[in-house]
Amino acid sequence: MNRYPVWKYAIIVIVLLVGLVYALPNFFGEAPAVQVSSAKSTVKVDAATQARVAEALKAAGLAPDRLTLDATSVRARFTTTDDQLKAKDALQRALVPDPGDPPYTVALNLLSRSPGWLTALHAFPMYLGLDLRGGVDFLLQVDMKGAIDKKAESFASDIRGALRDKNIRGSAVSRNAQAIEVRFRDAASLETARRLVEDQFTDLAPVASQEGGEFKLVATIKPEAARRLQDAALKQNITTLHNRINELGVAEPVIQQQGLDRIVVQLPGVQDTAKAKDILGRTATLEMRMVDETTEGRAAEMGSGPVPFGSEKFLDREGRSVIVKKQVLVTGENLTDAQPGFDSQTQQPKVDLTMDAKGGRIMRDVSRESYRKRMAMLIFEKGKGEVLTAPSINGELGNRFQISGSMNVVEANDLALLLRAGSLAAPMEIIQERTIGPSLGADNITKGFNSVMYGFAAIMVFMCVYYALFGVFSSIALAVNLLLLVAVLSMLQATLTLPGIAAMALAIGVAIDSNVLINERVREELRGGASPQAAIHAGYDRAWGTILDSNVTTLIAGIALLAFGSGPVRGFAVVHCIGIVTSMFSAVFFSRGLVNFWYGRKKKLKTVSIGTVWRPKTDGATSVAEAK
């Protein structure tokens, strides 16, 4: 009756082992480390960077405990803070020869001390949020009106070019707020333009009207197109912020959307608010210029002559000199999109560029005059310019053209990202900022940890005293619930915040509530005269319905908090929802496995250790029976 098949015990053992492995990294603490990340969007951090870091540390007589390379940085872990500070100075000297134009950011950091075999299993500790580690918190307001105004201006330019191409004369295009107005002299031109806008500009809703002897077409951006534009602007701003914040050396920045037009930026471990503001507010500009391919220009590129008058010298991503003319053809404002892909004929990686009407017209004229000549694409940050690429013009260009040649898939993706996210899609302003010191964060960790542990210990003592051996089973199940909760949060690489710790404390209470229901149900069956084995079986079966109902309703409330809440509320809701799921496993499935393992083998079981059972006598009085 009260026996689990072998496969159920196998599930319990596997879950416990997995939970233990993925929860372990949280108990090793953190070690001082130095992080090297890119300070420029054109500088890549790769295996060669890792080798340079290793050589610089070896030359300084420093041996890191571990040297690792991830997607955006090289991290060297040390035993003491003294070695950490020495390593930072050594790497600063080796990798940043010019502090005014740093290619890399060398920052202090903290890394987990967990052993290599855990890291090889992708077992990492939970991230600590701003309120536990300290740092700065910004709330940014995105100017959506500015983004739509910019798009309306682009539409006006495109319509002006389309009317010119269709040879529709006598039209005057202007922008009035977010509407594009086109005036005509006759009705025939108005009707032709209206059909043109409907066919080529599907995001616009044209309305024709007549004012006296003048004919007017007013095109407004459709509501669904405006929403799509706002979403795209918000996502591009978030991508750009991610690229910029890499320079600060922040290990786990939180950059997420809040509402329709706000972005939350949390930088744990960063205390320099002014530096963070400078990074967030920086603008990057993209320019396209022709390469100076005169004899003097080629000589200057080879280093055997001066830079010709009217040209400038820049370096490309590999450090080679490129001489470009000072005349700017188009800027990033004319570039509307850049996407990586593959050439349909050669199957080589490429980048597809889309320009607005003005940029397309300029590129068309330039390509006709400069066939087979090179055009450089430069990105400017902090007043310093670098050449992203300098391809040859191999055909007539227009609003849409591609860059292809000697690049792989990764390079094509990187180039598209740099071209697309070099600057913000919409202006932003900081409307709220908050700074939390590291000492306050450490104090929050201590208090939060103590609250969970003290609550856990008090519940264990009560359960063991009141329910005897069944209380011990419940306490073990509660410990398993806490272990699984930490393990799942670590697997998800969730960010633990102070509200999350509060949700952990609540999860303990919710989990033990299920065990109390089970134990009281078993007692009730014993009071009714059932045998111990039958009481255990009926107690778990009949308590399951109540446990399921109560946990599902609580889970619905947690999902509502997760769906409609933001910031700390969402952090609480995530831990709360996961805690409910793990509590149902530990309080019902796992605890029943313990009980079945202990009592299920005994065929002639006479008593169970579940504390005092008050059993009524047949004459109406009550008697006390100790179920041991």
Residue pairs with C-beta under 8 A, 6 or more apart in sequence:
1 533
1 534
1 537
1 600
2 533
2 536
2 537
2 595
2 596
2 599
2 600
3 596
3 600
3 601
4 592
4 593
4 596
4 597
4 600
8 589
8 593
9 593
9 597
12 589
12 590
12 593
15 484
15 585
16 480
16 483
18 487
19 480
19 483
19 484
19 487
20 483
20 487
21 118
21 121
21 123
21 487
22 123
22 487
22 488
22 490
22 491
23 483
23 484
23 486
23 487
23 490
24 114
24 118
24 123
25 112
25 114
25 118
25 123
25 124
25 125
25 490
26 125
26 126
26 486
26 490
28 112
28 113
28 114
28 115
28 125
29 112
29 113
30 110
30 111
30 112
30 113
31 65
31 77
31 78
31 79
31 110
31 111
31 112
31 113
32 77
32 78
32 80
32 81
32 83
32 84
32 108
32 109
32 110
33 75
33 76
33 77
33 78
33 84
33 108
33 109
33 110
33 111
34 75
34 76
34 78
34 84
34 87
34 88
34 91
34 106
34 107
34 108
34 109
35 73
35 74
35 75
35 106
35 107
35 108
35 109
35 249
35 251
36 45
36 49
36 53
36 73
36 74
36 75
36 76
36 91
36 95
36 104
36 105
36 106
37 45
37 72
37 73
37 74
37 104
37 105
37 107
37 246
37 247
37 249
38 44
38 45
38 72
38 73
38 103
38 104
38 105
38 246
38 247
39 102
39 103
39 104
39 105
39 247
40 103
40 381
40 386
41 243
41 284
41 379
41 381
41 418
41 422
42 317
42 379
42 386
42 388
42 418
43 103
43 104
43 317
44 317
44 414
45 69
45 72
45 73
45 74
45 104
46 69
47 69
49 69
49 74
49 104
50 67
50 69
50 74
52 94
52 95
53 67
53 74
53 76
53 91
53 95
54 67
55 94
56 90
56 91
56 93
56 94
56 95
57 63
57 64
57 67
57 76
57 87
57 90
57 91
59 90
59 94
60 86
60 87
60 90
62 78
62 83
62 86
62 87
62 90
64 76
64 77
64 78
64 83
64 87
65 77
65 78
65 79
66 76
66 77
66 111
66 116
67 74
67 75
67 76
67 77
68 74
68 75
68 77
69 75
72 246
73 246
73 249
75 109
75 111
76 87
76 91
77 111
77 113
78 84
78 87
84 108
85 108
88 106
88 107
88 108
91 106
92 106
95 103
95 104
95 106
96 102
96 103
96 104
96 106
101 382
101 384
105 246
105 247
105 248
105 249
106 249
107 248
107 249
108 249
109 249
109 251
109 269
110 251
110 269
111 251
112 124
112 125
114 123
114 124
114 125
123 490
124 490
124 493
125 490
126 486
126 489
126 490
126 493
126 494
126 495
126 496
127 251
127 252
127 268
127 493
127 494
127 495
127 496
128 252
128 268
128 441
128 445
128 495
128 496
129 254
129 266
129 268
129 495
129 496
129 497
129 498
129 500
129 571
130 136
130 137
130 254
130 266
130 267
130 268
130 436
130 441
130 497
131 436
131 441
131 444
131 497
131 498
132 441
132 444
132 445
132 448
132 496
132 497
132 498
133 268
133 269
133 438
133 441
134 268
134 269
134 271
134 436
134 437
134 438
134 439
134 440
134 441
134 442
135 250
135 266
135 267
135 268
135 269
135 270
135 271
135 435
135 436
135 441
136 266
136 267
136 270
136 271
136 273
136 276
136 433
136 434
136 435
136 436
137 264
137 265
137 266
137 267
137 432
137 433
137 434
137 435
137 436
138 264
138 265
138 266
138 267
138 276
138 277
138 280
138 430
138 432
138 433
139 258
139 262
139 263
139 264
139 265
139 430
139 431
139 432
139 433
140 262
140 263
140 264
140 265
140 280
140 428
140 429
140 430
140 431
141 261
141 262
141 428
141 429
141 430
141 431
142 233
142 234
142 237
142 261
142 262
142 263
142 426
142 427
142 428
143 426
143 427
143 428
143 429
144 230
144 233
144 260
144 261
144 426
145 178
146 426
146 427
147 229
147 230
147 233
147 425
147 426
148 178
148 221
148 226
148 229
148 230
149 177
149 178
150 426
151 221
151 229
152 175
152 177
152 178
152 179
152 180
152 221
153 175
154 336
154 356
154 357
155 180
155 201
155 203
155 204
155 219
155 221
156 173
156 174
156 175
156 180
157 356
157 357
157 358
158 201
158 356
158 357
159 173
159 180
159 182
159 197
159 201
159 219
159 357
160 173
160 357
161 357
161 358
161 360
161 361
162 196
162 200
162 357
163 171
163 173
163 182
163 193
163 196
166 192
166 196
168 184
168 189
168 192
168 193
168 196
169 189
170 184
170 185
170 186
170 189
171 182
171 183
171 184
171 189
171 193
172 182
172 183
173 180
173 181
173 182
174 180
174 181
174 182
174 183
175 181
178 220
178 221
179 218
179 219
179 220
180 204
180 218
180 219
180 220
181 216
181 217
181 218
182 193
182 216
182 217
182 218
182 219
183 214
183 215
183 216
183 217
184 190
184 193
184 214
184 215
184 216
184 217
185 214
185 215
186 215
187 210
187 215
189 215
190 208
190 215
190 216
190 217
191 208
193 217
194 206
194 208
194 217
197 204
197 206
197 217
197 219
198 206
201 219
203 221
203 222
203 225
204 219
204 220
204 221
204 222
204 225
205 219
205 220
205 221
205 222
206 217
206 218
206 219
207 217
207 218
207 219
207 220
208 215
208 216
208 217
209 215
209 216
209 217
209 218
210 216
221 229
230 260
230 261
232 425
233 425
233 426
234 257
234 261
234 263
234 425
234 426
236 420
236 421
236 424
236 425
237 263
237 424
237 425
237 426
237 428
238 255
238 256
238 257
238 263
239 417
239 421
240 421
240 422
240 423
240 424
240 425
241 255
241 263
241 265
241 280
242 253
242 255
243 417
243 421
244 279
244 280
244 282
245 253
245 255
245 265
245 267
245 279
245 280
247 279
248 267
248 270
248 275
248 276
248 279
250 267
250 268
250 269
250 270
251 268
251 269
252 268
252 495
253 265
253 266
253 267
253 268
254 264
254 265
254 266
254 268
254 495
255 263
255 264
255 265
255 266
256 263
256 264
257 263
257 264
258 264
258 566
258 567
259 566
262 431
263 428
264 566
264 567
265 280
267 276
269 438
270 276
271 435
271 437
271 438
273 433
273 435
277 430
280 428
280 430
281 430
282 381
282 382
283 423
283 424
284 332
284 379
284 380
284 381
284 422
284 423
285 331
285 332
285 379
285 380
285 422
285 423
286 331
286 332
286 335
286 377
286 378
286 379
286 380
286 419
286 422
286 423
287 328
287 329
287 330
287 331
287 332
287 377
287 378
287 379
287 380
287 385
288 328
288 329
288 330
288 331
288 375
288 376
288 377
288 378
289 324
289 325
289 326
289 327
289 328
289 329
289 375
289 376
289 378
290 324
290 325
290 327
290 329
290 366
290 370
290 373
290 374
290 375
290 376
291 297
291 322
291 323
291 324
291 325
291 373
291 374
291 375
291 376
291 390
292 300
292 308
292 311
292 323
292 324
292 325
293 373
293 374
294 308
296 305
296 306
296 308
297 308
297 311
297 323
298 323
299 305
300 306
300 307
300 308
300 311
300 313
300 321
300 323
301 321
301 322
301 323
302 321
303 321
307 313
307 323
308 323
310 325
310 326
310 327
311 323
311 324
311 325
311 326
312 323
312 324
312 325
312 326
312 385
313 321
313 322
313 323
314 321
314 322
314 324
314 376
314 378
314 385
314 386
314 387
315 321
315 322
315 386
315 387
316 322
316 386
316 387
316 388
316 389
316 390
317 386
317 387
317 388
322 376
322 387
322 390
324 376
324 378
324 387
324 390
329 362
329 363
329 366
329 375
330 355
330 358
330 359
330 362
330 363
332 419
332 422
332 423
334 355
334 356
334 358
334 359
334 362
335 353
335 354
335 355
335 359
335 419
335 420
336 354
336 355
336 356
337 352
337 353
337 354
337 420
338 351
338 352
338 353
338 354
338 415
338 416
338 419
338 420
339 351
339 352
339 416
339 420
340 349
340 350
340 351
340 352
340 409
340 412
340 413
340 415
340 416
341 349
341 350
341 351
341 352
341 402
341 412
342 348
342 349
342 350
343 349
343 350
343 402
343 404
346 404
348 404
348 405
348 407
349 404
349 407
349 408
349 409
349 411
349 412
350 402
350 403
350 404
350 412
351 402
351 403
351 404
351 412
351 415
351 416
351 419
352 400
352 401
352 402
353 400
353 401
353 402
353 403
353 419
354 399
354 400
355 363
355 398
355 399
355 400
356 399
357 399
359 399
360 397
360 398
360 399
360 400
363 397
363 398
363 399
363 401
364 396
364 397
364 398
366 375
366 393
366 397
367 393
367 395
367 396
367 397
368 396
370 393
371 393
371 394
371 395
372 392
372 393
372 394
373 392
373 393
374 390
374 391
374 392
374 393
375 390
375 391
375 392
375 393
376 387
376 389
376 390
377 387
377 388
377 389
377 390
377 419
378 385
378 386
378 387
378 388
379 385
379 386
379 388
379 418
379 422
388 415
388 418
388 419
389 403
389 407
389 415
391 403
391 404
391 405
395 401
403 415
407 415
444 498
448 498
448 501
448 502
449 501
451 501
451 505
452 482
452 501
452 504
452 505
452 508
455 505
455 508
455 509
456 478
456 479
456 482
456 508
459 475
459 478
459 508
459 509
459 512
460 475
460 478
462 471
463 471
463 472
463 474
463 475
463 478
463 512
463 515
464 471
464 472
464 475
465 471
466 611
467 474
467 519
467 610
467 611
468 609
468 610
468 611
468 628
469 598
469 608
469 609
469 610
470 519
470 522
470 595
470 608
470 609
470 610
470 611
471 519
471 611
473 515
473 591
473 594
473 595
473 598
474 512
474 515
474 516
474 519
474 587
474 591
476 591
476 594
477 511
477 515
477 586
477 587
477 590
477 591
477 594
478 508
478 511
478 512
478 515
478 586
478 587
480 586
480 590
481 507
481 508
481 511
481 579
481 582
481 583
481 585
481 586
481 587
482 504
482 507
482 508
484 582
484 585
484 586
485 504
485 507
485 575
485 578
485 579
485 582
488 578
488 582
489 496
489 500
489 574
489 575
489 578
494 500
494 574
494 575
495 571
496 571
496 575
497 568
497 571
498 568
499 568
499 569
499 571
499 572
499 575
500 571
500 572
500 574
500 575
502 572
503 571
503 572
503 573
503 574
503 575
503 576
503 579
504 575
504 579
506 576
506 579
507 575
507 576
507 579
507 580
507 582
507 583
510 551
510 554
510 579
510 580
510 583
511 579
511 582
511 583
511 586
511 587
512 587
513 550
514 543
514 547
514 550
514 551
514 583
514 584
514 587
514 588
515 587
515 591
517 543
517 546
517 547
518 539
518 540
518 543
518 547
518 587
518 588
518 591
519 539
519 610
519 611
521 538
521 539
521 540
521 542
521 543
522 535
522 536
522 538
522 539
522 540
522 608
522 610
523 539
523 610
523 611
523 613
523 627
524 539
525 534
525 535
525 538
525 539
526 532
526 535
526 608
526 610
526 613
526 615
526 625
526 627
527 613
527 614
527 615
527 616
530 538
531 605
532 599
532 605
532 606
532 607
532 608
532 627
533 599
533 605
535 608
536 595
536 599
536 608
540 588
540 592
540 595
544 588
547 584
547 587
547 588
548 584
551 580
551 583
551 584
554 580
555 577
555 580
555 581
558 573
558 576
558 577
558 580
559 573
559 577
561 569
561 570
561 572
561 573
561 576
562 570
562 573
562 574
562 577
565 572
565 573
599 605
599 608
607 626
607 627
607 628
608 627
608 628
609 627
609 628
610 627
611 627
612 624
612 625
612 626
612 627
613 624
613 625
613 626
613 627
614 622
614 624
614 625
615 622
615 623
615 624
615 625
616 622
616 623
617 623
